[in-house]
Each structure stands twice: as structure tokens, then as C-alpha cells.
Amino acid sequence: MASGSSAETSSLMRDLLRQAGGVAVVDGGLSTELERHGADLNDPLWSAKCLLTSPHLIRKVHLDYLEAGADIIITASYQATIQGFKAKGFSTEESESLLRKSVEIAREARDIYYDRCTQCSSADSGNGRILKRRPILVAASVGSYGAYLADGSEYSGNYGEAMTLGRLKDFHRRRVQILAESGPDLLAFETVPNKLEAQAYAELLEEENMQLPAWFSFNSKDGINVVSGDSLLECATVAESCKKVVAVGINCTPPRFIHGLLTLITQVATKPIIVYPNSGESYDPDRKMWVQNTGVSDEDFVSYVNKWCEAGASLVGGCCRTTPNTIRAIYTTLPNRSTSPPEQ
């Protein structure tokens, strides 16, 4: 397991936010960017398929986000599970190797980015690329059990009566161990659809004595509860009470709901709050496609950002259908970023 104390665990996020001027920028959508670069993700493995077929595209998308100003890049492991890889015919060893690869690719992208910063004399290379040496964290993505099912269950949180706390922990345990051992800076438990899975993650982190920090981000489709109908306040309380968790928040939720959800989370959260909404477009799980022209423009998305920060968010990014342009717009709209001094 990764080593370190709980004090070090929480200081990682505090240090990042201090050096980022109070608000850190998270990257944007991965799968839709991979598709834009030509990847075919019509597969139960979704973006994790590129770990097999085109790791260079994953590296390119990570780099695009770093050059757009992201302080945190999230690995291509959201839908990467040992069970999912084995269902496609891979051995346990091959499956674990693919999980490790997701972290390695993100770390490589960070190294390449730092090399580019060293080679560039100014913080902006002139074509909108932000080349500024700063603390950059790699967050290893852990998608929900529903994401592994590849049937849209992470958007309902309805796992049925047979799914228990113990079974969820067993499902996630080895994957979380492998990701943690692969050298990320933190674990990102994303699109958490119900309270049961949040409890499973919290217990898993304690049982494994995980020294790596983590964030929990939930998703909502009504602006009040998480998608299963469980209380967001109760879910956020699970995250808040777990010593390993250093941030709690919302992802893959329409931008129009974020402000109201933030006001709920701030009632229970003392930890930094993270928000990275989707573009607001709706997803058709039957056709496995985003419904075109149902979302907001980058300009509208970014117009929310300072309001979210005023409401308590201190980590802001994007999820599905957001792009490096969205992230660059977030970076440039934050008053502390374009003026903050580079890291010494």
C-alpha cells in the first residue's frame, strides 16, 4: 500500500489549492475527446478500450487538458475493471496490467508537459496553450459498479436487492489496491450513484488502511438527491466522515443543478468541494449516445464557474462532453489563475 500519514493525506489537497490561488482546475471529458480523435468506444469497456488499442490517444487528451490549464488529470480507468477485462478474455494478470497502464499514461503525460514547460520561455506559447510549471496531480478514476455493467446503471443507482455492502467491497477491492499501487496522487471515486456504494468505498479505504487520499463525487438528475433517490446530504456525510477523503462533490450532472447541490453539500462538508458537471446534454443509454444540442455552450458553462466558487466549490472542471476549450475557459475565468505566480 501507499505510505504516508493522514496529515500528509489532507495536506496534499490543501497545498494544491494554496498554490493554485484557492481554486484548482480539474480536467474535462475523456471519452468524448477520445472519440473526437477517432477512437471507437462502442464497447462495454468504453474509454478503457483505448488502454488496449490506442494509449497514445489517451496520453494526447491528458496533454491537451494540461495545456488548457488543468491541475488534476483523471486516468482512463473509470470503466476499467478486472471483471470487465476478464469478460473480454483477458487473464487476471493482463487485467491488472491494464489498470496500472492507465496511471502510467497519465504520469507520462505529466512528465511530457513539464518538459514542454521547461522548453518554453513564456507561460503561454501564443496559441492558447498554457505552459506553466505548477503542481499537477494524477487522480486514478474508480467508476461505480453500475459503470462496469455498461447499461447506464450509474445513472440510476438501482443495483437491486441482491447487491450488498460486502459484495460491492469485494467487487472494488483488488482494483482499488492495484490503482493505489500504481503511483497516482489520489483516488477519484466518480459518479457515485447511491449511498451504499459510498459506504462501500469508505469502508474499503479504512479496511485497506489506504494512505492515498481520495475524493467522492456523486451525480444527480433532480438537483436535490443523488440519482438513486438517496439523500445527497446523507451521501456527503459518508464522505465527510471518512478520514481518507480529502474532497467531496458532484460530477456528471447538468450545470443548472450545481448551485443548488453545492448549497446542500456545504451544510455538511468541511472538506474542499469539487464540481465537474457534464455539458448538460442528456444521454440515451439504449443508443449509447449523447443527444445532440441538449447541453450548454462553453460560454454558458463558464458563466456559472465563479458563482460555484462563491457557493463553496474549490475544485472545478468538466465531465462528459466538455472539452479542453471548456477547461481553458474555466482556467482563464478564475481571477487568481492568469495572475498567479508560477511554482518556484
TABELFEN-V737991 format. One record per helix or strand of 3 or more residues. SS is the DSSP state (hx for helix, st for strand). FROM is the first residue (numbers start at 0). LEN is the number of residues. If there is no record, write none. Layout:
ss->SS from->FROM len->LEN
ss->SS from->FROM len->LEN
This chain:
ss->hx from->5 len->14
ss->st from->23 len->3
ss->hx from->30 len->6
ss->hx from->45 len->8
ss->hx from->54 len->13
ss->st from->71 len->3
ss->hx from->81 len->6
ss->hx from->91 len->28
ss->st from->136 len->6
ss->hx from->144 len->5
ss->hx from->152 len->3
ss->hx from->164 len->17
ss->st from->185 len->7
ss->hx from->194 len->13
ss->st from->212 len->6
ss->hx from->231 len->10
ss->st from->244 len->7
ss->hx from->254 len->11
ss->st from->271 len->6
ss->hx from->297 len->13
ss->st from->312 len->6
ss->hx from->323 len->10
